[in-house]
Every structure is written in structure tokens, then in C-alpha cells.
Amino acid sequence: MSEQVERGRGRGDVDGYEKHGGFPVYRAAEDDGGPDFGRLIEAMRVLQDAAVSVSAPADVVRQAAEQAEALAALLEPHRVPEGQQPGGRSMGLPGRGSLLMLPWTVDKFDATGVRSTGVFRRFHMGGNGAAHGGTLPLLFDDLFGMITHAYGRPISRTAYLHVNYRKITPIDTPLVIEGQVDRVDGRKTFITAKLMDAEGTVLADGEALMLVLLPGQP
Ligand SMILES: CCCCC/C=C\C/C=C\C/C=C\C/C=C\CCCC(=O)SCCNC(=O)CCNC(=O)[C@H](O)C(C)(C)COP(=O)(O)OP(=O)(O)OC[C@H]1O[C@@H](n2cnc3c(N)ncnc32)[C@H](O)[C@@H]1OP(=O)(O)O
């Protein structure tokens, strides 16, 4: 984890951050969920990739279903309320340890912007080796959230998000996404970002308006 990301852990204490909106208080998980949480999440991701790409004999599918059901039953008694689980709050893990997020790694996180690197996996495929078009706004939206946070803005929500698909975004290929705050106008934070391949070719670019929540807004 970079020094910038480490510093970002303390943002929950920035004056006004917790008081804004009706959003629950979120803090980064102290220990990234413990020694095996990252392993669990990565194993789940591999399982997701497998689940959407295998064509297995019926007996294998039956065994896999039974094992998946047993695993779910093992975890079920340990559900906790939103904001207490390490998933999504583990800043040292790819995708913050959230299965929903792209498993990307943040390597820059400060007021000048946020950069993250990673690959779209088989799980994220739309067709013909390209990432599903819906997965790109997910990547952009989460980056925009981090950029807002790294800039020191109070909790904000995405009012709009625009993505231009410039070229096919391939799966299993190292990519980088980078963006920054362009301007601030009262509650409004305007952000832009670019998704690029290793040669710097822009595959997609995006812009968003993030609005600081008013007191009580969910
Ligand atoms: C989860 C964090 C883990 C914690 C770990 C610790 C640290 C973490 C570090 C980083 C965090 C990382 C990531 C964060 C994760 C994710 C970020 C994703 C964020 C989202 O994914 S969030 C979900 C999608 N999002 C929504 O679910 C919004 C639904 N919506 C609403 O809740 C309202 O809509 C709201 C509140 C947005 C505004 O409502 P409102 O009533 O307060 O404001 P109002 O409408 O009056 O607009 C005020 C002024 O904005 C202009 N305006 C409004 N909308 C516009 C538009 N679309 N286009 C152009 N202008 C627009 C108006 O024209 C007016 O402009 P003017 O003042 O000039 O007249």
C-alpha cells in the first residue's frame, strides 16, 4: 500500500467529513480483514472467473454447487452491519477487498489525483475478449469516489457519470486508470479520468459530477 493510501485512512477524522449527509461513518479496516481475508477474496474471484467460463460434467457441477453452498453456510453466521465488514474497507487489498469492485491496486492517492492499475478478468467479459461495457462505469465511479475522498471533500454522491468508449478494453491485459479533480463549485466536484493500456493508448475517458451530501441526505 502506498504512503498516500495509508494517509487516506485518516480521512474519516477530517472536520466535517463524518458530519455531512446521512451517510454512515465509514473507516478503513485496520488490518485488511486479517491474514487470510485477502486470500479468501482472491479465491472467490478465481471462483467467479471459473463459474462464468467452465462447461463441466454434471457431476462436477453438482460437487461444486455443494461446496459453494457449504462455504456460504460457513460464512452466513458472521454477517455484520454495513461499515463493519472488511470487504470494501480494506485499503491494502485489490478493489479494497470488495468482490463488486474491480480487483485493481491503487498506487497514487492524494489531492492531485488517484491512479490505479489492474486487469479486467474473465468474470468481467462482455464479448469477443472485451470487458463488458457496464464494468467500465463501475471502475470509473469507484475511482471518482476515491478522488473525491483523496481531495478531502466530504461524503459525496455521483450526480452524473459519463464514459466515452474510445477503443475495445481487453480482458487479462494490464491497464491503468488515472483521474483528478478538475474544479470545485460549492457542493459540486467535477472530475475527469482516463483508462489507458500499457502504451498509454486511451481506451476510455470519463467525467463526473460529485455532489456533497446535505445534512440528512442518504
Ligand atoms: C465506501 C468507502 C469505504 C471507506 C473506507 C475509507 C476510505 C475510503 C476511501 C475512499 C472512498 C472510495 C470510494 C467511494 C466509493 C464509491 C463512490 C461511488 C459514489 C456513488 O456511486 S453514489 C451512488 C450513485 N449516486 C446516487 O445514487 C445519487 C442519487 N441522487 C441523489 O441522491 C441526489 O440527486 C443528489 C444528492 C446527488 C443531489 O440532490 P440534491 O437535491 O441534494 O441536489 P440538487 O438536485 O438540488 O442539485 C444541486 C446542484 O447540482 C446540480 N445537479 C444535480 N444533478 C445534476 C446532474 N445529474 N447533472 C448536472 N447537474 C446536476 C443541480 O442542477 C444543482 O445545481 P445548482 O445549485 O447550480 O442549481
PDBQT file of the ligand as one rigid body, heavy atoms in Angstrom, charges set to zero:
ROOT
HETATM    1  C1  LIG A 301     -17.102   3.345   0.828  1.00  0.00    +0.000 C 
HETATM    2  C2  LIG A 301     -15.847   3.875   1.398  1.00  0.00    +0.000 C 
HETATM    3  C3  LIG A 301     -15.051   2.922   2.261  1.00  0.00    +0.000 C 
HETATM    4  C4  LIG A 301     -14.457   3.600   3.467  1.00  0.00    +0.000 C 
HETATM    5  C5  LIG A 301     -13.028   3.354   3.558  1.00  0.00    +0.000 C 
HETATM    6  C6  LIG A 301     -12.308   4.594   3.914  1.00  0.00    +0.000 C 
HETATM    7  C7  LIG A 301     -11.830   5.388   2.999  1.00  0.00    +0.000 C 
HETATM    8  C8  LIG A 301     -12.262   5.150   1.613  1.00  0.00    +0.000 C 
HETATM    9  C9  LIG A 301     -11.556   5.949   0.616  1.00  0.00    +0.000 C 
HETATM   10  C10 LIG A 301     -12.162   6.303  -0.483  1.00  0.00    +0.000 C 
HETATM   11  C11 LIG A 301     -13.593   6.038  -0.782  1.00  0.00    +0.000 C 
HETATM   12  C12 LIG A 301     -13.654   5.278  -2.007  1.00  0.00    +0.000 C 
HETATM   13  C13 LIG A 301     -14.649   5.074  -2.768  1.00  0.00    +0.000 C 
HETATM   14  C14 LIG A 301     -16.007   5.551  -2.591  1.00  0.00    +0.000 C 
HETATM   15  C15 LIG A 301     -16.875   4.607  -3.214  1.00  0.00    +0.000 C 
HETATM   16  C16 LIG A 301     -17.754   4.841  -4.130  1.00  0.00    +0.000 C 
HETATM   17  C17 LIG A 301     -18.118   6.169  -4.734  1.00  0.00    +0.000 C 
HETATM   18  C18 LIG A 301     -19.300   5.976  -5.603  1.00  0.00    +0.000 C 
HETATM   19  C19 LIG A 301     -20.344   7.066  -5.347  1.00  0.00    +0.000 C 
HETATM   20  C20 LIG A 301     -21.660   6.639  -5.858  1.00  0.00    +0.000 C 
HETATM   21  O1  LIG A 301     -21.753   5.896  -6.758  1.00  0.00    +0.000 OA
HETATM   22  S1  LIG A 301     -23.059   7.238  -5.132  1.00  0.00    +0.000 SA
HETATM   23  C21 LIG A 301     -24.334   6.244  -5.901  1.00  0.00    +0.000 C 
HETATM   24  C22 LIG A 301     -24.874   6.836  -7.179  1.00  0.00    +0.000 C 
HETATM   25  N1  LIG A 301     -25.467   8.118  -6.970  1.00  0.00    +0.000 N 
HETATM   26  C23 LIG A 301     -26.653   8.281  -6.412  1.00  0.00    +0.000 C 
HETATM   27  O2  LIG A 301     -27.322   7.353  -6.005  1.00  0.00    +0.000 OA
HETATM   28  C24 LIG A 301     -27.157   9.719  -6.302  1.00  0.00    +0.000 C 
HETATM   29  C25 LIG A 301     -28.667   9.790  -6.295  1.00  0.00    +0.000 C 
HETATM   30  N2  LIG A 301     -29.046  11.178  -6.347  1.00  0.00    +0.000 N 
HETATM   31  C26 LIG A 301     -29.144  11.907  -5.244  1.00  0.00    +0.000 C 
HETATM   32  O3  LIG A 301     -29.035  11.438  -4.121  1.00  0.00    +0.000 OA
HETATM   33  C27 LIG A 301     -29.369  13.359  -5.457  1.00  0.00    +0.000 C 
HETATM   34  O4  LIG A 301     -29.790  13.631  -6.751  1.00  0.00    +0.000 OA
HETATM   35  C28 LIG A 301     -28.117  14.211  -5.140  1.00  0.00    +0.000 C 
HETATM   36  C29 LIG A 301     -27.792  14.090  -3.632  1.00  0.00    +0.000 C 
HETATM   37  C30 LIG A 301     -26.914  13.749  -5.972  1.00  0.00    +0.000 C 
HETATM   38  C31 LIG A 301     -28.384  15.669  -5.463  1.00  0.00    +0.000 C 
HETATM   39  O5  LIG A 301     -29.671  16.012  -4.967  1.00  0.00    +0.000 OA
HETATM   40  P1  LIG A 301     -29.889  17.403  -4.204  1.00  0.00    +0.000 P 
HETATM   41  O6  LIG A 301     -31.379  17.562  -4.057  1.00  0.00    +0.000 OA
HETATM   42  O7  LIG A 301     -29.063  17.471  -3.000  1.00  0.00    +0.000 OA
HETATM   43  O8  LIG A 301     -29.284  18.461  -5.169  1.00  0.00    +0.000 OA
HETATM   44  P2  LIG A 301     -29.936  19.204  -6.414  1.00  0.00    +0.000 P 
HETATM   45  O9  LIG A 301     -30.714  18.283  -7.269  1.00  0.00    +0.000 OA
HETATM   46  O10 LIG A 301     -30.616  20.435  -5.876  1.00  0.00    +0.000 OA
HETATM   47  O11 LIG A 301     -28.636  19.662  -7.233  1.00  0.00    +0.000 OA
HETATM   48  C32 LIG A 301     -27.660  20.508  -6.665  1.00  0.00    +0.000 C 
HETATM   49  C33 LIG A 301     -26.940  21.170  -7.831  1.00  0.00    +0.000 C 
HETATM   50  O12 LIG A 301     -26.362  20.157  -8.651  1.00  0.00    +0.000 OA
HETATM   51  C34 LIG A 301     -26.924  20.164  -9.972  1.00  0.00    +0.000 C 
HETATM   52  N3  LIG A 301     -27.132  18.803 -10.452  1.00  0.00    +0.000 N 
HETATM   53  C35 LIG A 301     -27.684  17.771  -9.761  1.00  0.00    +0.000 A 
HETATM   54  N4  LIG A 301     -27.692  16.690 -10.503  1.00  0.00    +0.000 NA
HETATM   55  C36 LIG A 301     -27.138  17.003 -11.684  1.00  0.00    +0.000 A 
HETATM   56  C37 LIG A 301     -26.862  16.296 -12.862  1.00  0.00    +0.000 A 
HETATM   57  N5  LIG A 301     -27.158  14.992 -12.977  1.00  0.00    +0.000 N 
HETATM   58  N6  LIG A 301     -26.293  16.936 -13.889  1.00  0.00    +0.000 NA
HETATM   59  C38 LIG A 301     -25.961  18.247 -13.790  1.00  0.00    +0.000 A 
HETATM   60  N7  LIG A 301     -26.181  18.973 -12.687  1.00  0.00    +0.000 NA
HETATM   61  C39 LIG A 301     -26.765  18.379 -11.659  1.00  0.00    +0.000 A 
HETATM   62  C40 LIG A 301     -28.239  20.899  -9.822  1.00  0.00    +0.000 C 
HETATM   63  O13 LIG A 301     -28.640  21.498 -11.040  1.00  0.00    +0.000 OA
HETATM   64  C41 LIG A 301     -27.893  21.918  -8.758  1.00  0.00    +0.000 C 
HETATM   65  O14 LIG A 301     -27.117  22.935  -9.367  1.00  0.00    +0.000 OA
HETATM   66  P3  LIG A 301     -27.268  24.471  -8.949  1.00  0.00    +0.000 P 
HETATM   67  O15 LIG A 301     -27.052  24.542  -7.458  1.00  0.00    +0.000 OA
HETATM   68  O16 LIG A 301     -26.249  25.197  -9.737  1.00  0.00    +0.000 OA
HETATM   69  O17 LIG A 301     -28.683  24.834  -9.301  1.00  0.00    +0.000 OA
ENDROOT
TORSDOF 0
